[in-house]
Amino acid sequence: MEKGKQAKKCRNFMYEQQVSHLPNNMSVDDIYNQVEQNLKPKRMACILHDKDLKDDNKTPAEAHIHMMLQFENARSVNQVAKDIGDNPQQLEVWKGNVENGFSYLVHATDNSRHKHQYSCDEVRANFDYPAFIQEISKKVSKIDGISNANKINGMLDLIATGDMTLEEAKAQLTGSVYAKYGDKLKKHTNYISKEVRIFCIII
């Protein structure tokens, strides 16, 4: 993830800002409506984090918003920031799995489960966010708590059925495990893609 890299273009961004510093004294609903109207993202979701704690796990953190944005085409940090009406430094270029970005809004990622768990009902989105999170949870539960070899087999099955992409599989594996099984996942993904193309041509 890179914050404030202005020359970069990306399809996915995380916007974060303290409520007290939202542009033009806007409310959370105001900023959501402005972004939806001006930027027209493919998918967007926004939440107010008002129950977070600072690093000491005692002091309440200042209320802030997280807004995950996914666009059809890559956009520059500067342009997105300009359309939002805020500084580029408030935008994070999201290089990882976009599902992790949307999951972080309710602290449903591996690195944020120790934080306050927000409800999906607290998220405002332009798509069915609760159903989206439920689908992610199903995929994760299918491969959690099993050995690496079996985990890879489970991922291969999910890739074959179209329920998981190679990028999603990669995001759920450690670097060492992916280094060991990455080629197998890539070959399987390429094979499935080839089979789908052949099937489409025959039809």
MARMARVEX-958542 format. One record per residue (C-alpha): residue number from 1; residue in one letter; x, y, z. Coordinates in pm, 1 decimal. Each point is the difference from the previous one (the first is absolute). Layout:
# residues N
<tordo num="NUM" residuo="A" px="X" py="Y" pz="Z"/>
...
***
This chain:
# residues 203
<tordo num="1" residuo="M" px="0.0" py="0.0" pz="0.0"/>
<tordo num="2" residuo="E" px="128.6" py="344.1" pz="-85.9"/>
<tordo num="3" residuo="K" px="-130.3" py="324.5" pz="140.2"/>
<tordo num="4" residuo="G" px="28.4" py="325.2" pz="-186.1"/>
<tordo num="5" residuo="K" px="193.5" py="-133.4" pz="-303.3"/>
<tordo num="6" residuo="Q" px="-143.3" py="258.8" pz="-233.8"/>
<tordo num="7" residuo="A" px="132.3" py="-132.0" pz="-332.1"/>
<tordo num="8" residuo="K" px="-152.4" py="-342.0" pz="52.8"/>
<tordo num="9" residuo="K" px="-317.9" py="-112.7" pz="-169.3"/>
<tordo num="10" residuo="C" px="-212.7" py="-268.8" pz="155.6"/>
<tordo num="11" residuo="R" px="-349.7" py="-143.7" pz="-6.9"/>
<tordo num="12" residuo="N" px="-31.9" py="-38.3" pz="377.8"/>
<tordo num="13" residuo="F" px="41.4" py="260.0" pz="274.5"/>
<tordo num="14" residuo="M" px="-64.4" py="35.2" pz="371.3"/>
<tordo num="15" residuo="Y" px="-97.4" py="349.7" pz="111.7"/>
<tordo num="16" residuo="E" px="47.3" py="76.6" pz="370.1"/>
<tordo num="17" residuo="Q" px="-71.7" py="324.7" pz="178.5"/>
<tordo num="18" residuo="Q" px="-91.5" py="117.4" pz="348.6"/>
<tordo num="19" residuo="V" px="-358.6" py="119.5" pz="19.4"/>
<tordo num="20" residuo="S" px="116.4" py="334.0" pz="136.6"/>
<tordo num="21" residuo="H" px="215.1" py="51.5" pz="-311.4"/>
<tordo num="22" residuo="L" px="-245.2" py="-102.3" pz="-271.9"/>
<tordo num="23" residuo="P" px="10.9" py="256.5" pz="-283.1"/>
<tordo num="24" residuo="N" px="-237.4" py="295.9" pz="23.8"/>
<tordo num="25" residuo="N" px="-128.5" py="-120.0" pz="339.5"/>
<tordo num="26" residuo="M" px="-196.1" py="-273.8" pz="-172.2"/>
<tordo num="27" residuo="S" px="-169.9" py="-280.4" pz="187.9"/>
<tordo num="28" residuo="V" px="72.5" py="-366.0" pz="-69.3"/>
<tordo num="29" residuo="D" px="-315.1" py="-21.4" pz="-214.0"/>
<tordo num="30" residuo="D" px="97.6" py="316.8" pz="-187.7"/>
<tordo num="31" residuo="I" px="344.2" py="-132.4" pz="-94.6"/>
<tordo num="32" residuo="Y" px="-149.1" py="-335.2" pz="-104.2"/>
<tordo num="33" residuo="N" px="-256.1" py="170.1" pz="-225.0"/>
<tordo num="34" residuo="Q" px="262.9" py="228.1" pz="-153.7"/>
<tordo num="35" residuo="V" px="235.6" py="-287.9" pz="-79.3"/>
<tordo num="36" residuo="E" px="-278.4" py="-214.6" pz="-144.2"/>
<tordo num="37" residuo="Q" px="-123.7" py="284.7" pz="-219.1"/>
<tordo num="38" residuo="N" px="336.8" py="139.4" pz="-114.0"/>
<tordo num="39" residuo="L" px="212.6" py="-313.3" pz="-30.2"/>
<tordo num="40" residuo="K" px="-265.3" py="-262.3" pz="-79.9"/>
<tordo num="41" residuo="P" px="208.6" py="-296.0" pz="123.9"/>
<tordo num="42" residuo="K" px="-81.0" py="-354.5" pz="-105.1"/>
<tordo num="43" residuo="R" px="-20.5" py="-92.7" pz="367.3"/>
<tordo num="44" residuo="M" px="31.1" py="218.8" pz="306.8"/>
<tordo num="45" residuo="A" px="-59.0" py="-49.7" pz="369.5"/>
<tordo num="46" residuo="C" px="40.6" py="237.5" pz="292.2"/>
<tordo num="47" residuo="I" px="-8.2" py="-31.2" pz="377.6"/>
<tordo num="48" residuo="L" px="44.6" py="225.1" pz="301.9"/>
<tordo num="49" residuo="H" px="256.2" py="-140.9" pz="243.1"/>
<tordo num="50" residuo="D" px="-98.4" py="156.1" pz="331.6"/>
<tordo num="51" residuo="K" px="83.0" py="-288.9" pz="232.3"/>
<tordo num="52" residuo="D" px="368.8" py="-51.4" pz="-79.6"/>
<tordo num="53" residuo="L" px="273.7" py="22.9" pz="260.6"/>
<tordo num="54" residuo="K" px="349.5" py="141.1" pz="-32.0"/>
<tordo num="55" residuo="D" px="307.4" py="-224.9" pz="21.2"/>
<tordo num="56" residuo="D" px="-22.2" py="-10.1" pz="381.3"/>
<tordo num="57" residuo="N" px="-337.1" py="-180.5" pz="-35.4"/>
<tordo num="58" residuo="K" px="-148.4" py="237.8" pz="256.6"/>
<tordo num="59" residuo="T" px="-28.0" py="346.8" pz="-148.7"/>
<tordo num="60" residuo="P" px="-285.8" py="51.0" pz="-249.5"/>
<tordo num="61" residuo="A" px="122.6" py="93.8" pz="-346.3"/>
<tordo num="62" residuo="E" px="-148.4" py="302.7" pz="-171.0"/>
<tordo num="63" residuo="A" px="-303.3" py="-84.8" pz="-210.2"/>
<tordo num="64" residuo="H" px="95.2" py="-50.6" pz="-365.5"/>
<tordo num="65" residuo="I" px="-137.6" py="-148.4" pz="-318.7"/>
<tordo num="66" residuo="H" px="131.2" py="-269.8" pz="-228.0"/>
<tordo num="67" residuo="M" px="-126.7" py="-9.2" pz="-355.4"/>
<tordo num="68" residuo="M" px="103.4" py="-278.1" pz="-236.8"/>
<tordo num="69" residuo="L" px="-23.3" py="86.7" pz="-369.9"/>
<tordo num="70" residuo="Q" px="21.0" py="-232.5" pz="-299.0"/>
<tordo num="71" residuo="F" px="-3.7" py="143.8" pz="-352.3"/>
<tordo num="72" residuo="E" px="-51.3" py="-161.2" pz="-338.5"/>
<tordo num="73" residuo="N" px="314.0" py="170.4" pz="-134.4"/>
<tordo num="74" residuo="A" px="322.3" py="115.6" pz="166.4"/>
<tordo num="75" residuo="R" px="7.2" py="358.2" pz="129.5"/>
<tordo num="76" residuo="S" px="270.7" py="224.1" pz="141.2"/>
<tordo num="77" residuo="V" px="20.8" py="80.0" pz="369.4"/>
<tordo num="78" residuo="N" px="-7.5" py="372.1" pz="-77.1"/>
<tordo num="79" residuo="Q" px="-318.1" py="-20.7" pz="-204.5"/>
<tordo num="80" residuo="V" px="-186.3" py="-212.3" pz="253.3"/>
<tordo num="81" residuo="A" px="109.0" py="231.8" pz="282.7"/>
<tordo num="82" residuo="K" px="-109.7" py="304.2" pz="-201.0"/>
<tordo num="83" residuo="D" px="-342.7" py="-152.8" pz="-66.4"/>
<tordo num="84" residuo="I" px="-37.7" py="-81.7" pz="369.9"/>
<tordo num="85" residuo="G" px="116.7" py="348.5" pz="95.7"/>
<tordo num="86" residuo="D" px="280.0" py="-113.2" pz="230.4"/>
<tordo num="87" residuo="N" px="377.7" py="-44.0" pz="-1.6"/>
<tordo num="88" residuo="P" px="166.4" py="-293.1" pz="-184.0"/>
<tordo num="89" residuo="Q" px="163.1" py="-98.5" pz="330.5"/>
<tordo num="90" residuo="Q" px="-340.1" py="-118.8" pz="123.7"/>
<tordo num="91" residuo="L" px="-16.7" py="-260.5" pz="-276.2"/>
<tordo num="92" residuo="E" px="166.6" py="-338.0" pz="11.6"/>
<tordo num="93" residuo="V" px="73.2" py="-175.3" pz="-327.8"/>
<tordo num="94" residuo="W" px="-134.3" py="-348.0" pz="69.6"/>
<tordo num="95" residuo="K" px="234.6" py="-249.5" pz="-161.9"/>
<tordo num="96" residuo="G" px="-120.8" py="-308.3" pz="185.6"/>
<tordo num="97" residuo="N" px="-313.4" py="-205.2" pz="-35.4"/>
<tordo num="98" residuo="V" px="-295.7" py="238.8" pz="-28.4"/>
<tordo num="99" residuo="E" px="-204.2" py="-238.6" pz="216.2"/>
<tordo num="100" residuo="N" px="237.4" py="72.1" pz="288.9"/>
<tordo num="101" residuo="G" px="-61.7" py="370.5" pz="-44.4"/>
<tordo num="102" residuo="F" px="-375.6" py="-37.0" pz="22.3"/>
<tordo num="103" residuo="S" px="35.6" py="-248.8" pz="287.2"/>
<tordo num="104" residuo="Y" px="213.4" py="242.0" pz="199.9"/>
<tordo num="105" residuo="L" px="-294.2" py="237.8" pz="31.3"/>
<tordo num="106" residuo="V" px="-151.2" py="-230.3" pz="263.5"/>
<tordo num="107" residuo="H" px="340.5" py="-128.5" pz="119.1"/>
<tordo num="108" residuo="A" px="-57.2" py="-341.6" pz="-154.8"/>
<tordo num="109" residuo="T" px="359.0" py="-49.8" pz="-117.6"/>
<tordo num="110" residuo="D" px="265.8" py="-213.0" pz="171.3"/>
<tordo num="111" residuo="N" px="195.9" py="307.6" pz="106.7"/>
<tordo num="112" residuo="S" px="-297.9" py="185.7" pz="145.2"/>
<tordo num="113" residuo="R" px="-203.7" py="-265.1" pz="181.7"/>
<tordo num="114" residuo="H" px="142.0" py="122.2" pz="333.3"/>
<tordo num="115" residuo="K" px="-166.2" py="337.9" pz="-58.3"/>
<tordo num="116" residuo="H" px="-362.3" py="94.5" pz="61.1"/>
<tordo num="117" residuo="Q" px="-223.3" py="-210.2" pz="-224.0"/>
<tordo num="118" residuo="Y" px="-243.4" py="224.1" pz="-184.3"/>
<tordo num="119" residuo="S" px="-328.9" py="-124.5" pz="-140.6"/>
<tordo num="120" residuo="C" px="-62.4" py="-22.3" pz="-373.3"/>
<tordo num="121" residuo="D" px="-314.0" py="203.9" pz="68.6"/>
<tordo num="122" residuo="E" px="225.4" py="295.0" pz="84.0"/>
<tordo num="123" residuo="V" px="145.2" py="1.0" pz="-352.2"/>
<tordo num="124" residuo="R" px="-157.6" py="207.6" pz="-273.8"/>
<tordo num="125" residuo="A" px="71.7" py="-141.8" pz="-345.6"/>
<tordo num="126" residuo="N" px="-122.1" py="9.2" pz="-359.0"/>
<tordo num="127" residuo="F" px="-22.9" py="-380.8" pz="-5.9"/>
<tordo num="128" residuo="D" px="-115.0" py="-279.3" pz="233.6"/>
<tordo num="129" residuo="Y" px="283.8" py="29.2" pz="250.2"/>
<tordo num="130" residuo="P" px="-127.9" py="-254.8" pz="258.7"/>
<tordo num="131" residuo="A" px="-37.7" py="-266.1" pz="-270.9"/>
<tordo num="132" residuo="F" px="347.9" py="86.3" pz="-130.9"/>
<tordo num="133" residuo="I" px="157.1" py="-47.2" pz="344.7"/>
<tordo num="134" residuo="Q" px="-193.3" py="-323.0" pz="50.6"/>
<tordo num="135" residuo="E" px="139.1" py="-141.8" pz="-324.0"/>
<tordo num="136" residuo="I" px="353.7" py="93.8" pz="102.4"/>
<tordo num="137" residuo="S" px="-51.4" py="-166.7" pz="338.6"/>
<tordo num="138" residuo="K" px="-119.9" py="-318.1" pz="-168.4"/>
<tordo num="139" residuo="K" px="310.8" py="-18.6" pz="-214.9"/>
<tordo num="140" residuo="V" px="230.1" py="63.9" pz="294.4"/>
<tordo num="141" residuo="S" px="-173.5" py="-258.2" pz="220.4"/>
<tordo num="142" residuo="K" px="42.7" py="-265.9" pz="-268.5"/>
<tordo num="143" residuo="I" px="377.2" py="23.1" pz="16.6"/>
<tordo num="144" residuo="D" px="63.2" py="103.7" pz="362.1"/>
<tordo num="145" residuo="G" px="135.8" py="-245.6" pz="254.5"/>
<tordo num="146" residuo="I" px="134.2" py="-258.8" pz="-243.9"/>
<tordo num="147" residuo="S" px="350.3" py="-95.2" pz="-110.1"/>
<tordo num="148" residuo="N" px="171.0" py="192.4" pz="-277.3"/>
<tordo num="149" residuo="A" px="-29.9" py="-286.0" pz="-248.1"/>
<tordo num="150" residuo="N" px="-371.0" py="-41.2" pz="68.2"/>
<tordo num="151" residuo="K" px="-43.7" py="377.3" pz="-2.3"/>
<tordo num="152" residuo="I" px="148.3" py="12.2" pz="-350.5"/>
<tordo num="153" residuo="N" px="-233.2" py="-278.8" pz="-113.1"/>
<tordo num="154" residuo="G" px="-293.8" py="194.0" pz="141.9"/>
<tordo num="155" residuo="M" px="111.2" py="308.7" pz="-189.2"/>
<tordo num="156" residuo="L" px="37.2" py="-201.2" pz="-321.3"/>
<tordo num="157" residuo="D" px="-359.7" py="-117.1" pz="41.1"/>
<tordo num="158" residuo="L" px="-119.7" py="357.4" pz="56.6"/>
<tordo num="159" residuo="I" px="191.8" py="122.8" pz="-305.7"/>
<tordo num="160" residuo="A" px="-150.9" py="-279.5" pz="-209.3"/>
<tordo num="161" residuo="T" px="-353.6" py="101.6" pz="100.2"/>
<tordo num="162" residuo="G" px="71.2" py="368.0" pz="-55.6"/>
<tordo num="163" residuo="D" px="-41.4" py="85.3" pz="368.4"/>
<tordo num="164" residuo="M" px="359.1" py="119.2" pz="41.2"/>
<tordo num="165" residuo="T" px="257.7" py="175.5" pz="-216.9"/>
<tordo num="166" residuo="L" px="375.4" py="-51.4" pz="4.5"/>
<tordo num="167" residuo="E" px="44.7" py="343.0" pz="163.6"/>
<tordo num="168" residuo="E" px="-248.1" py="-88.7" pz="275.2"/>
<tordo num="169" residuo="A" px="180.9" py="-326.9" pz="65.4"/>
<tordo num="170" residuo="K" px="336.8" py="174.9" pz="10.1"/>
<tordo num="171" residuo="A" px="-128.3" py="254.6" pz="253.0"/>
<tordo num="172" residuo="Q" px="-89.2" py="-276.7" pz="244.5"/>
<tordo num="173" residuo="L" px="336.9" py="-175.8" pz="-8.5"/>
<tordo num="174" residuo="T" px="327.0" py="88.8" pz="166.1"/>
<tordo num="175" residuo="G" px="292.0" py="85.2" pz="-226.7"/>
<tordo num="176" residuo="S" px="175.8" py="-327.9" pz="68.8"/>
<tordo num="177" residuo="V" px="-309.1" py="-209.4" pz="-68.6"/>
<tordo num="178" residuo="Y" px="-74.2" py="188.0" pz="-322.4"/>
<tordo num="179" residuo="A" px="360.8" py="-43.1" pz="-110.2"/>
<tordo num="180" residuo="K" px="-44.4" py="-374.9" pz="40.2"/>
<tordo num="181" residuo="Y" px="-345.3" py="-39.2" pz="-157.4"/>
<tordo num="182" residuo="G" px="-29.3" py="312.4" pz="-219.7"/>
<tordo num="183" residuo="D" px="92.8" py="-173.6" pz="-323.9"/>
<tordo num="184" residuo="K" px="-259.9" py="-269.4" pz="61.5"/>
<tordo num="185" residuo="L" px="-269.5" py="261.7" pz="55.8"/>
<tordo num="186" residuo="K" px="105.0" py="195.8" pz="-310.1"/>
<tordo num="187" residuo="K" px="0.7" py="-309.7" pz="-223.8"/>
<tordo num="188" residuo="H" px="-341.8" py="-103.8" pz="129.2"/>
<tordo num="189" residuo="T" px="-139.9" py="350.1" pz="-56.5"/>
<tordo num="190" residuo="N" px="139.0" py="10.1" pz="-355.1"/>
<tordo num="191" residuo="Y" px="-140.5" py="-345.9" pz="-70.3"/>
<tordo num="192" residuo="I" px="-345.7" py="100.1" pz="122.6"/>
<tordo num="193" residuo="S" px="11.1" py="320.1" pz="-207.2"/>
<tordo num="194" residuo="K" px="97.0" py="-200.5" pz="-310.8"/>
<tordo num="195" residuo="E" px="-281.2" py="-248.2" pz="58.4"/>
<tordo num="196" residuo="V" px="-252.1" py="284.7" pz="35.9"/>
<tordo num="197" residuo="R" px="121.1" py="159.6" pz="-327.9"/>
<tordo num="198" residuo="I" px="-30.6" py="-330.6" pz="-185.8"/>
<tordo num="199" residuo="F" px="-347.3" py="-55.6" pz="142.9"/>
<tordo num="200" residuo="C" px="-109.7" py="347.1" pz="-110.4"/>
<tordo num="201" residuo="I" px="136.7" py="-56.6" pz="-352.8"/>
<tordo num="202" residuo="I" px="-184.6" py="-331.2" pz="-30.8"/>
<tordo num="203" residuo="I" px="-326.4" py="162.4" pz="110.8"/>
***
